[in-house]
Amino acid sequence: MAIRVTVQYFTLLKRTIGTGKEEYELEEGETVADLWIKILKKFGAEMEKGGYIDAVTKEPKSIIIAMSRIGVLGLRHVGLYDGLKTELKDGDLIAMYPPVMGG
């Protein structure tokens, strides 16, 4: 059975890839890592050029991945779930953004 998740991109990452929001259809049981592969197929070159992914491993380098799940208040870093192995559920919202910098 298919599920739908929404991915939102913020700040400089949004500007780098040229979009702020997308929906993805995944198979039940797919994980954040599976979603990451789909995102890389679409935006890998832009993300690599912007320094957001490791050029060799293609893993997130300068991106925070957080998610909001129906019934859970607010965004939480995926590390609080099961990291990239977190199984996605229908209606999940995934947020991707570079770390906040300041001076």
C-alpha positions in Angstrom: 0.0 0.0 0.0 1.3 3.4 -0.9 1.9 6.2 1.6 2.4 10.0 1.0 4.9 12.2 2.8 5.6 15.9 2.5 9.1 17.2 2.4 9.8 20.9 3.1 13.1 22.5 2.4 14.1 25.7 4.2 16.5 28.7 4.0 19.6 28.3 1.7 18.7 24.7 0.9 15.4 25.8 -0.5 17.2 28.4 -2.6 19.8 25.9 -3.8 17.4 23.3 -5.1 14.7 25.8 -6.2 11.7 24.5 -4.4 10.3 24.7 -0.9 7.9 21.8 -0.7 7.2 18.4 -2.4 5.2 15.3 -1.9 6.5 11.9 -2.4 4.7 8.6 -2.7 6.4 5.7 -1.1 5.7 2.1 -0.3 4.6 1.1 3.2 7.7 0.2 5.2 10.1 2.6 3.4 12.4 4.6 5.6 13.9 8.1 5.7 17.0 6.6 3.9 14.7 5.4 1.1 13.2 8.9 0.8 16.8 10.4 0.9 17.7 8.2 -2.2 14.7 9.6 -4.1 15.6 13.2 -3.1 19.2 12.6 -4.3 18.0 11.3 -7.7 16.2 14.6 -8.1 18.5 17.2 -6.4 21.8 15.4 -5.8 23.9 17.6 -8.1 22.5 20.8 -6.6 23.0 19.5 -3.0 26.5 18.4 -3.7 27.4 21.7 -5.3 26.0 23.5 -2.3 28.0 21.4 0.1 25.0 19.7 1.7 26.1 16.1 1.0 29.3 14.2 1.2 30.6 13.8 -2.4 31.7 10.2 -1.9 29.1 8.7 0.5 26.2 10.9 -0.6 25.1 11.1 3.0 23.7 14.3 4.5 26.6 16.5 5.6 25.2 20.0 6.3 21.5 19.2 6.5 19.4 18.6 9.5 16.5 16.2 8.9 13.5 16.5 11.2 10.0 15.1 11.0 6.6 15.7 12.4 4.3 12.8 12.8 0.5 12.9 13.1 -0.2 12.8 16.9 3.3 14.1 17.8 3.5 17.8 18.6 6.3 19.7 16.7 9.3 18.8 14.6 11.8 16.4 16.1 15.2 15.4 14.7 15.1 12.0 13.1 17.8 10.9 15.5 15.2 10.9 18.2 13.3 8.2 16.3 15.6 5.7 14.5 17.7 8.0 12.4 17.7 7.3 8.6 16.2 3.9 9.4 13.0 5.5 10.7 10.0 4.0 8.9 7.8 6.6 7.4 4.1 6.7 7.8 1.3 8.2 5.7 1.1 11.9 6.4 4.6 12.4 7.8 6.1 15.8 7.3 9.9 15.8 6.7 11.8 19.1 7.2 15.3 19.6 5.8 17.4 22.6 6.5 21.0 23.6 7.0 22.3 24.2 10.6 21.5 27.7 11.9 24.6 29.9 11.8 25.1 33.2 13.5 27.6 35.6 14.8 
